[in-house]
Amino acid sequence: MQGCLLKLQKAVLEKLRSAAELSFAAISAENPSDFFEPKSSDRPCEISVLMPIPMEASKYSAGPVFSKVALQVEIKCEPTRMGECPSVLSAAEAVTRTLHFWSIPPESGYSRLSLSESSPWTRSSKNASIITVNFTACAVLG
């Protein structure tokens, strides 16, 4: 049995993998399970769908239903191989275009993915070639 958060992560992974604009990157998910393919190290850019983290719980539901979820996508590009793919900024823009206002398949339990209003992107303080794109998803409460 898969929970809604895992279904959301899988749906985002499949959406990114289907984007022709991101064909230069190895796309995987944090904490892969049986439906996630292993990371490929032969590509100069790696995109990872991190685990969704609940931000708000619904106070109107009998069980634990998360009404708002944070989802992050991390983009890492090897500076020594940048001639083989776009810059980390271009890769982050492509991820943003692919996912912002994307309607998530309803079986995941969430409706639409949108950029985080307060901090749409964050950059690693340790490595300039890592950008994380921050999204939020709201639950479909029926």
N, C-alpha and C positions, 0 to 999 in steps of 0.2 A: 504494500500500500504506500502510495506517495502522498505526502501532505501538500497543501497549497503552495508553500514556499518553495519546495523542490520543483513543483510543476511550473512555477513562475520562472525559476532559474533555468530550467530546461527550455521553456518557450523562448526566452531571451537568447539563449545559446543557439537555438535553431534559427532564429531570425538573423542573428549576426552571421552565421555560417552560410545563409542563403543570399547574403548581400554581395553582389558581384564587385562592388566598390571595395570590399575588404578581402579580396581573394589573395592578396599578398601576405596575409597574416595567418599565423597558427591561432586558432580560436578554441579555447577550452573553458572549463569551469573549475572553480575552487572546490576542493573535496569531491572529485569525480566519483560517480557510482557506475553501475553497470551500463548505463546508456550514454555515458560521456566517453569520448575517445581520448586516448592518452595525448599529452602535449607533444608537439612536433618541434624539435630543436633545429630543423634545417631551414627555418624561415627567419628573416632578420627582425620580424616584429611579432610579438605575442600579445594576444588580447584574451583577458580572463574575466569571466563573469563571476563576481564574488558572491558569497552567500547572501541572500536577502535578509535584512534585519528589521524586525517589527519596530515601528516608531509610535504607533497608537493602537490601543485595543478598543474594540467596540463595547460600550457600556450597556448596549441594548441586547446583546446576544447571550444566550444561556451558556454557551461554551466559549473557549478561547478563540475569538475571531479578531484578527488584526485588521483594523480599518485602514491603516496607512503603513506602507513598507518602504524602506530605503533599499535601493539596489545600486551597486557600484560596478563599473566596468573599468578594469585597469588595462592600460596600454603601455607596453614596454617595447622600445625599439633599440637595437644595438647601434650606437653611433658609428662604429667601425664598418657597418654594412649598410649605411643609409642610402647608398647609391642603388640598392636593390629594392627599395620601397620608399613611399612618401615619408616625410618627416613625422615625428611624433605628434606635432600639432595637426598636420593634415589627417593623420590616422584618427586622432581624437575627434576632429570635426566630422569625419566619415561615420564614426560610431554615433555621434550626436544626431546627425541627419537621419541615420537608420532607425534610431529608437525613439527620438522625441515625438510625442503625440501618437505613437504606435498603439493601435488597439490590440491588446493582449487577447489570445484565445480565451473564451469564457470558462473553459474547464479548469483554468488555473485559479479561478476565484478572484481575479483582479481585472480591472477594466482597461485603463489607459496608463501608459508610462509617460512621464514628463520629466524634464530637467528639474533638478532641485533649484528652488528659487533663490535660496540664500548662498549656495556655493555650488554652481553647476560643474565646475572643474576644480580639482586640487592637484598640485604638483608635488612630487616627492622632494623633501628637503635634502635627501641623501643622493638623489640621482635625477638629473635634469631630463633624462630620456624616459621618465615614467610620469604619465598623467592618468588620473582617475576621473572618470565622468560619473557624476552623481545623479541618480534618478529617484523618483518616488512613484509608487503605484498605490492606487486606492482600491479597496475591496469592493466587490459587487455584493452588496447586501440586499438580499431579496426578501 
